[in-house]
Amino acid sequence: MYLCTQLEAIESKRMGERIKKLKKIRIHREGTHELTWSMLVLIGIGSALWYGLNTTIPFWIFIVIFGAAWLMALNFYRCPIRYFNGDTDKLVVAPADGKIVVVEEAEENEYFHDKRLMISIFMSPLNVHANWFPVDGKVKFVHHQNGNYHKAWLPKASEENEHADIMITTPDGEDVLVRQIAGAMARRIVTYAKPREECYIDEHLGFIKLGSRVDVYLPLTAKATVTIGQPTTGDQTVIAKLA
């Protein structure tokens, strides 16, 4: 009897954790309009196929193909509710989910005109595509630049692809550049950051649709805490520490 009670308590706890986890998942506002209208279209066409034909085969083919596509879009627009646990002073957290593709010293000739520690995260279409502020501070400026649509993991994508630059000044006076980069499939960069506004880790910086990349340029005195190929979780993984 006591053992059964223990097992029930454990199972109840697990169920509570699952429910809590599900509550932390929501659909990003960038996708609610598209998902709603595409669902209505699917229902309309599906109903026409179901009631308008003498066979249900076309209906099921349609449901399997376009239903799967809709579920993929639903997965793409998911937006977990996250909060960084701990002190954020001098920390740089990952601005996006994905994989580290660059950790190196690189010349940044558009704003700094000197070498910076560059850390890049590539987001596949399966990753969450919301972007977070990597540091606490104040937005210095936001600049959007039109460009090409090379594959996001290529080195030339950082400068030649369409991108949005967000310069953030930390409380210690260090300038950190965040660059949202469109990829071969991504055709829309959304930036929520506004010049002269205070910004904090845990806040959304923007959103990029489909495969894309985010670069972070840090002072050379910063110390990277990630390696190439390492997966990242936006607003959770510490990618560097400022001096």
C-alpha positions, 0 to 999 in steps of 0.5 A: 500500500505504501509502495503504491502511494509512493509510485502514484506520488512520483507519477503525479510529480512527473505529470506535473513537470510535463504540464509545466513544460508544456505551459512554457511553450507558446506560438510566436506572434510572428506565426499566429496569423499565418498558422490561423489562416493556413489552418482555415484553408486546410479545413476548407479544402479538406471539407470540399474533398471529403464531401465533394468526391465519391472517394476519400483517397484524395482527402487522406492524401491531402491531409497527410501531405499538407497536414505534415507541412502545417505541423512543421510550420507549427514547430517552427513558430514555437516560442519557449518561455525562458528565464536565465537563472543566476546573475547576468553581470558580465555574461553573454548568453546565446541569442538563439537556438542552434549550433556554434559555427564560428569562434574566432578573432575577426576584423569588423570594418563597418563599425569597430574597424578593428578585431573582435571576438566573433561567435556565430550561431547557425539556426536550422529550420528545425530550431526555435527562431526567436532571438534574445538579447545576449547582454544587459545594456542599452541599445545604441542603434539598429541598422538594416542592410539589404543584401544577398541570400547565401547559405547562412553558414558560409563566412561571406554570409555575415557581410554579404547577406541581408542583415540587421545590426543591433549595437548594445552598450553594456552597463560597463561601457562595452559595445556588443554588436549582434547581427541577425543574418538572413539565409538562403531560405530566410527572407524576413528579418524582424527586429524588435530592438529600438535605439536608446531603449534599455535591454535585458537578457530574457527579452526578445530581440527579434525573429528570423524566418527559416534557416538563418544565423546570428553573429555576436561581436565582442571585445577581444578581452572577452573569453569564449565559453563555447566551441565550434559544433556545440549546440546552444539554447537561446537565453540559456547557454553562456557563450562568453564572459566579458572582462 
